[in-house]
Amino acid sequence: QLYVCLRELRSSTTSVISVIPNETTNSSTSRRIPGAIIIGVRKGGTRALLEMLNLHPDVEVAKAEVHYFNLDENFHKGLDWYRAQMPLTLAGQVTVEKTPGYFTAPMVPPRMWSVNPAVKLLLIVRDPAERLVSDYTQVLHNRIQQNKPYKPLEELLLRRGHINPNYKALQRSLYHQHLARWLALFPRKQIHIVDGEALIRDPFPELQKAEKFLELPPRIMPDNFYFNTTKGFYCLLSAGHDKCLDESKGRPHAPLSNEAFQKLCRFLRLPNQIFFRMTGQTFDWC
Ligand SMILES: Nc1ncnc2c1ncn2[C@@H]1O[C@H](COP(=O)(O)OS(=O)(=O)O)[C@@H](OP(=O)(O)O)[C@H]1O
């Protein structure tokens, strides 16, 4: 019952609570730095994973992306600012935040380590070729909305018929390069890798694995999920409320010729193999 009250209180009084200077509002609830962070990958399914973890009664999440460790202007506001972005929790609950930009930003692992070397890291990955197209589609959507000019994907991805290794969205798909920086500081067992495609196909088994990694009792159930045929994705059901992710998730992807996509797949073959070796996991990618 206390959990329910806390959730209701949180949604109705966020703005009031956030101006209270002391992070502790009463003897049992506080804002705490995260025990677990979803560090990426961008367009990997980070929002779905966060919302699904939030089904667990012992998990409270920061709804907005916090960007503490990857943006200097936030990092320099200090740890009290970071803590103030977190939800109220009871002792024993785990605070989780997600910022997909953390995974690829070189300054993040050492900063995170210095704040909490025991933090549990969740990395949700997806076929890096599909991820790149999704990444482009998101940028394209933003540029169109802001009336900014844009280039077709093929023009950014290919230079004189070859894959352009400098294309930012491609660099974000070279998972092994980014993971190497995390593994230089954090032990492998402190990073749980979620299969983004498996989460789309059937979320429950992925959530069971995540619960185990977070050392939480199993509370997320198969009937917390139902497949929404209109949306084409699983949506969430909890205490009679149902929730689907917004329309920015699952947009139709921008077009890319089959030839260019196959070039991309060939380019990514070796980076993917290195990633599989580093993680000890394999994925069914192109
Ligand atoms: N249940 C459910 N509902 C809707 N969407 C789902 C779900 N599970 C995973 N996904 C996939 O999440 C992709 C977006 O990933 P992120 O949330 O990490 O994007 S972002 O980086 O925060 O912008 C998004 O990618 P795109 O399909 O390319 O838009 C979805 O495929």
PDBQT file of the ligand as one rigid body, heavy atoms in Angstrom, charges set to zero:
ROOT
HETATM    1  N1  LIG A 301       7.583  -2.427 -26.407  1.00  0.00    +0.000 N 
HETATM    2  C1  LIG A 301       8.116  -1.532 -27.250  1.00  0.00    +0.000 A 
HETATM    3  N2  LIG A 301       7.368  -0.526 -27.772  1.00  0.00    +0.000 NA
HETATM    4  C2  LIG A 301       7.907   0.344 -28.648  1.00  0.00    +0.000 A 
HETATM    5  N3  LIG A 301       9.211   0.326 -29.032  1.00  0.00    +0.000 NA
HETATM    6  C3  LIG A 301       9.996  -0.657 -28.540  1.00  0.00    +0.000 A 
HETATM    7  C4  LIG A 301       9.489  -1.612 -27.628  1.00  0.00    +0.000 A 
HETATM    8  N4  LIG A 301      10.493  -2.451 -27.311  1.00  0.00    +0.000 NA
HETATM    9  C5  LIG A 301      11.571  -2.040 -27.972  1.00  0.00    +0.000 A 
HETATM   10  N5  LIG A 301      11.273  -0.963 -28.730  1.00  0.00    +0.000 N 
HETATM   11  C6  LIG A 301      12.238  -0.310 -29.611  1.00  0.00    +0.000 C 
HETATM   12  O1  LIG A 301      12.802   0.787 -28.937  1.00  0.00    +0.000 OA
HETATM   13  C7  LIG A 301      13.451   1.547 -29.958  1.00  0.00    +0.000 C 
HETATM   14  C8  LIG A 301      13.801   2.912 -29.428  1.00  0.00    +0.000 C 
HETATM   15  O2  LIG A 301      14.903   2.749 -28.576  1.00  0.00    +0.000 OA
HETATM   16  P1  LIG A 301      15.261   3.764 -27.400  1.00  0.00    +0.000 P 
HETATM   17  O3  LIG A 301      14.133   3.887 -26.474  1.00  0.00    +0.000 OA
HETATM   18  O4  LIG A 301      16.541   3.289 -26.828  1.00  0.00    +0.000 OA
HETATM   19  O5  LIG A 301      15.478   5.112 -28.215  1.00  0.00    +0.000 OA
HETATM   20  S1  LIG A 301      16.213   6.419 -27.700  1.00  0.00    +0.000 S 
HETATM   21  O6  LIG A 301      17.650   6.214 -27.883  1.00  0.00    +0.000 OA
HETATM   22  O7  LIG A 301      15.831   6.648 -26.303  1.00  0.00    +0.000 OA
HETATM   23  O8  LIG A 301      15.691   7.496 -28.594  1.00  0.00    +0.000 OA
HETATM   24  C9  LIG A 301      12.476   1.563 -31.102  1.00  0.00    +0.000 C 
HETATM   25  O9  LIG A 301      13.216   1.591 -32.284  1.00  0.00    +0.000 OA
HETATM   26  P2  LIG A 301      12.599   1.974 -33.714  1.00  0.00    +0.000 P 
HETATM   27  O10 LIG A 301      11.647   0.844 -34.042  1.00  0.00    +0.000 OA
HETATM   28  O11 LIG A 301      13.759   2.002 -34.635  1.00  0.00    +0.000 OA
HETATM   29  O12 LIG A 301      11.910   3.284 -33.547  1.00  0.00    +0.000 OA
HETATM   30  C10 LIG A 301      11.673   0.262 -30.906  1.00  0.00    +0.000 C 
HETATM   31  O13 LIG A 301      11.893  -0.679 -31.917  1.00  0.00    +0.000 OA
ENDROOT
TORSDOF 0
